[in-house]
């Protein structure tokens, strides 16, 4: 049976997340955007009420929420501010590879760190020379006795400046392309250098850093899965996190849509509120349809995960469509506001800047199309490193 109705628990969860977004995030969102303020207080409050680390299993101290529940939360918090939600949600990306391929001991230690205190972790995949082309990475991990020694640089790392540990991808066999990458959990220590805090166009309340590993020694037991299995762990991770990013894009789009609807009823031109003009009505109608469609694709990609099914295609559909929708809806919201939309005193230009990153991080809209094209034209059986 296909049922798009949320359970009473899910409705309560949505209400709780919305309430948090409205009371704790919205009142400071535009100021934090302007100043690039790190939302430490909000992180602590969100952790306290259980809006972080939602996928961590109960045995490691988490609430073990479903992927759909995660998406419901992410849409609401991102409606509040997607930059702040990026800071709140990045633990999910960093901890997914641990959940997928870590030993019980590794999970207990590192997932436990996140659930015992409001600590942060970062996912280190991208490098200055390896963005979409993951297998082009140059960070090296060399086994020396009981440790791996890591050297290299990762960039655009969310929460990098505040993380206590990192999931890091490095070449263990540089000649083997994607089959020569391994994944590790790395503790923050003196050999892990946070080089740079990026000054970004949008999502300015999130921290984005460059991280350099300088002869960083990682205990061999911190290898995730098997040696040279890192590429597949990264891909399986992104399959699991892209629905959440899609949900965030829906949240941004919904925020812009609500502002545009409200403004169109107040702003008078040619003697009537502009909502009376068909030119505006059609823009509002398209926004409404696209947001609904984006949410349905998002939920589908999450529910497939909850059912234990591989969701590579569905997750790329959702991420691509929701991100492009957020960009279009926020751009049109600025259009509805006219010249005022371009002014920082009004709320929508922030949303348009925030939306842009949705088409870039966790795989650009072009990479999602590439995945969709491959899955459509050349469907293949993909062996995951571990069961879903
Ligand atoms: N789950 C598990 N395994 C997967 C997979 C998935 N979703 N997708 C691919 N694989 C496996 C393939 O089966 C293949 O396995 P074999 O070695 O057994 O043949 C291997 O991984 C390589 O796959 P593919 O040939 O598709 O790799 P490409 O180098 O062509 O890269 C893209 C694929 C471009 C899709 C990948 O590099 C990518 O997603 N890039 C974007 C990265 C990204 O999102 N960066 C954002 C930063 S993270 S915030």
Boltz pocket constraint, residues with backbone or C-beta under 6 A from the ligand:
constraints:
  - pocket:
      binder: B
      contacts: [[A, 123], [A, 125], [A, 126], [A, 131], [A, 132], [A, 133], [A, 134], [A, 135], [A, 178], [A, 179], [A, 231], [A, 232], [A, 235], [A, 236], [A, 238], [A, 239], [A, 312], [A, 360], [A, 361], [A, 362], [A, 363], [A, 364], [A, 367], [A, 370], [A, 371], [A, 381], [A, 382], [A, 383], [A, 384], [A, 385]]
      max_distance: 6.0
